[in-house]
Amino acid sequence: MEHRSDVKNGHSLDNKLSEECQRRIDDARHEFFNGRQILIGHLPRDTTEQEIRDLLGDFDLRFVAVETVKHYAKVLPEHVRDYEPMMRELRTASVREQKISVLLSQYLLCVAHLPADCTLDEFRGLVSLQSGTVCRCFLMPSETTGDYRGYGFVEFTTKDAANKVMTSLDGRKLRTCTLHCDWLNNGHLTFSSLQSKCLFVDELPEDYEDVAEFRAAFSQLAEPVYCQVRCETGVPVR
C-alpha cells in the first residue's frame, strides 16, 4: 500500500510533530542552563578575574567574580549555547598548572514518577502551588523522540522553599503514580546527562523486597549496574 503523508500549509503532519518535539527539547535545554552560574573551583589562592577571563577568552561572559578566600570563581556566560562547550573546556583546563574543578550552581529538585500524560502546564501548576517562587521549571523530554519521560526539574528562589516542596511532594499520589522528589546532583554539567538510565517498575506486590530475585529477572537480558527496591522506614514502597 502506498504511504500518503497529509500536507497542510506546505508541511507534512510528520514534520509538524518533529518540529514540536524539537521545540520541547530546545526549550528544556534552555531552561536547564539559562542564568545558572558556572562554579570554577580549586583555583590558586590569588587567582585574578583577568586570569579567568583569559582562560575563557573564546566565550562572551556576562560577569566573572573571584572568591579568593574560598579558591573559586563564579562565571555567567552571555549565551546559553556556550554552556556545554565552555564546561567541556574547563573540565580539562588548569590555572598555573593547577587542575581545576567545575560545577553548576543552584539547587534543582527532580520530581520523578510523574504520570505518562502529565503536561508541562500541569507540572508547573503542581510545583507552583506548594511554596516560594519558581525560577525554573521543565519536564525532561527524550532527545530521540521529544516525548516527556515522566520526570521534571524545578528550582525555587530559596533553598528553604525547595525543601518544603520536596517534603510535600515526595511520596504524594498523583493519579495512580507515587511521586519521588530529591535534589539533583550539581555535577550534572550537560543536558544529556539528565537522561535517566533507570527503569522504574511499578505495581510490585505490597510486601515485595527480594532485591536478588528482582535483579535476576532483569539479568536474563542484561546485568543491571544498579537495582533497588525502594523502602521507607523499612517498608517497601509500591
C-alpha positions in Angstrom: 0.0 0.0 0.0 1.3 3.4 -0.9 2.1 5.7 2.0 0.4 9.1 1.8 1.5 12.0 4.0 -1.1 14.6 4.8 0.1 18.1 3.9 -1.2 21.4 5.1 0.4 24.8 4.6 3.3 23.2 2.8 4.4 20.9 5.7 3.6 17.3 6.4 2.0 16.3 9.7 5.1 14.2 10.4 7.3 17.3 10.0 5.0 19.2 12.3 5.3 16.6 15.0 9.0 16.6 14.5 9.2 20.4 14.9 7.1 20.2 18.1 9.4 17.5 19.6 12.5 19.6 18.8 10.9 22.6 20.4 10.3 20.7 23.6 14.0 19.6 23.6 15.3 23.1 22.9 13.0 24.7 25.5 14.1 22.2 28.2 17.8 22.6 27.4 17.4 26.4 27.5 15.6 26.2 30.9 18.3 23.9 32.4 21.1 26.3 31.6 19.7 29.8 31.4 21.1 32.1 34.1 22.9 29.4 36.0 26.4 30.3 37.2 29.4 28.1 36.5 31.5 27.5 39.6 35.2 27.0 38.9 37.0 25.5 42.0 40.4 24.5 43.2 41.9 27.8 42.0 45.3 29.1 43.2 44.8 31.4 46.2 45.5 34.7 44.4 43.8 33.9 41.1 42.6 37.1 39.4 39.5 37.9 37.4 41.6 38.6 34.4 43.1 35.1 34.5 39.6 33.6 34.4 38.7 35.9 31.5 41.8 34.9 29.7 41.1 31.2 30.4 37.7 31.6 28.8 38.8 34.0 26.1 36.8 32.3 23.4 33.5 33.0 25.1 31.4 36.0 25.9 30.9 36.4 29.6 28.2 38.4 31.4 30.2 38.5 34.6 33.1 37.0 36.5 33.5 37.1 40.3 36.5 35.5 42.1 36.3 34.4 45.7 40.0 34.4 46.6 39.5 33.1 50.2 37.4 30.2 49.0 39.5 29.5 45.9 36.7 29.5 43.4 35.2 31.8 40.7 31.6 32.3 39.6 31.1 32.8 35.8 27.9 33.6 34.0 28.0 33.0 30.2 26.4 35.6 27.9 24.8 32.9 25.7 23.0 29.7 26.6 24.6 27.9 23.7 28.1 28.4 25.3 27.4 26.5 28.5 28.3 23.0 27.3 31.4 23.8 25.2 32.6 26.1 28.0 32.3 23.4 30.6 33.9 20.8 28.3 36.9 23.1 28.0 37.0 23.8 31.8 37.0 20.1 32.7 40.4 19.6 31.1 41.8 23.1 32.0 44.2 24.2 34.6 45.3 27.6 36.1 49.0 27.9 36.7 49.4 24.2 36.2 46.8 23.5 38.9 43.9 21.3 37.9 40.5 23.0 38.4 37.0 21.7 39.0 33.7 22.8 37.5 30.1 22.6 38.8 26.8 24.3 38.0 25.4 26.5 40.7 22.0 26.5 42.4 19.7 23.7 43.6 17.4 21.8 41.3 14.8 19.4 42.5 14.0 16.4 40.5 10.4 15.2 40.6 10.1 11.7 39.3 7.4 9.0 38.7 5.1 11.5 37.1 2.1 10.1 35.1 2.8 9.5 31.5 0.2 12.0 30.4 1.5 14.8 32.7 1.9 18.0 30.7 4.2 20.9 31.3 1.3 23.1 32.4 0.2 20.5 34.9 3.7 20.1 36.3 4.2 23.8 36.6 0.9 24.1 38.4 1.8 21.2 40.8 5.1 22.8 41.9 3.8 26.4 41.9 1.0 25.6 44.4 3.5 24.5 47.0 5.8 27.2 48.3 8.0 30.0 47.2 8.6 31.5 43.7 9.6 29.1 40.9 12.5 30.4 38.9 13.0 27.5 36.5 10.7 24.5 35.7 10.7 21.9 32.9 9.8 18.4 32.1 12.5 16.1 30.7 12.0 15.1 27.1 13.6 12.2 25.2 16.4 13.5 23.0 15.3 11.0 20.3 11.5 11.3 20.3 10.8 14.5 22.2 8.2 12.6 24.4 8.3 13.5 28.1 9.9 10.8 30.2 7.9 11.0 33.4 10.2 13.3 35.4 10.9 17.0 35.6 13.0 19.6 37.4 12.2 22.7 39.4 14.2 25.4 41.1 12.9 27.9 43.7 14.3 31.3 44.7 15.3 29.9 48.1 16.6 26.6 49.4 14.0 26.7 52.2 11.1 26.8 49.7 12.6 23.9 47.8 13.0 21.8 51.0 9.3 22.4 51.8 8.3 21.4 48.3 10.4 18.3 48.5 8.8 17.3 51.8 5.3 18.0 50.4 5.7 16.1 47.0 7.9 13.1 48.0 5.5 10.2 48.3 2.5 12.1 47.2 0.0 10.4 44.9 -0.7 11.9 41.5 -3.4 9.8 39.9 -2.0 6.3 40.0 1.6 7.4 40.5 3.6 7.9 43.7 5.9 10.8 43.2 9.6 10.8 44.3 11.4 14.1 44.9 15.1 14.7 45.6 18.0 17.0 44.9 19.7 16.8 41.6 23.5 16.4 41.9 25.0 19.7 40.7 27.7 17.6 38.9 25.3 17.2 36.0 27.0 19.5 33.5 25.3 18.6 30.3 21.7 18.3 29.2 22.2 14.8 28.0 23.4 13.7 31.5 19.8 14.3 32.7 18.6 11.4 30.6 17.9 8.7 33.1 19.2 5.2 32.5 16.9 3.8 35.3 13.8 1.7 34.5 11.0 2.3 37.1 8.9 -0.8 37.8 5.6 0.0 39.5 2.8 -2.1 41.0 5.0 -4.6 42.7 3.3 -6.8 45.5 3.0 -4.8 48.7 5.4 -7.0 50.7 7.9 -7.5 47.8 11.5 -6.8 49.0 13.6 -9.6 47.3 16.3 -7.5 45.5 18.2 -10.6 44.4 15.2 -12.0 42.7 14.4 -8.6 41.2 17.9 -8.3 39.8 18.0 -11.9 38.5 14.8 -11.2 36.5 16.4 -8.4 34.6 19.8 -10.1 34.3 18.3 -12.5 31.8 18.6 -9.7 29.3 21.5 -7.6 30.6 23.2 -7.3 34.0 21.9 -4.1 35.8 24.6 -1.8 37.2 22.0 -0.6 39.8 19.0 -2.3 41.3 16.9 -1.3 44.3 13.5 -2.0 45.8 12.6 1.4 47.3 11.7 1.4 51.0 10.6 4.0 53.6 11.2 3.2 57.2 12.0 -0.4 56.3 8.7 -0.9 54.4 8.7 -1.5 50.6 7.1 1.4 48.6 4.9 0.2 45.8 
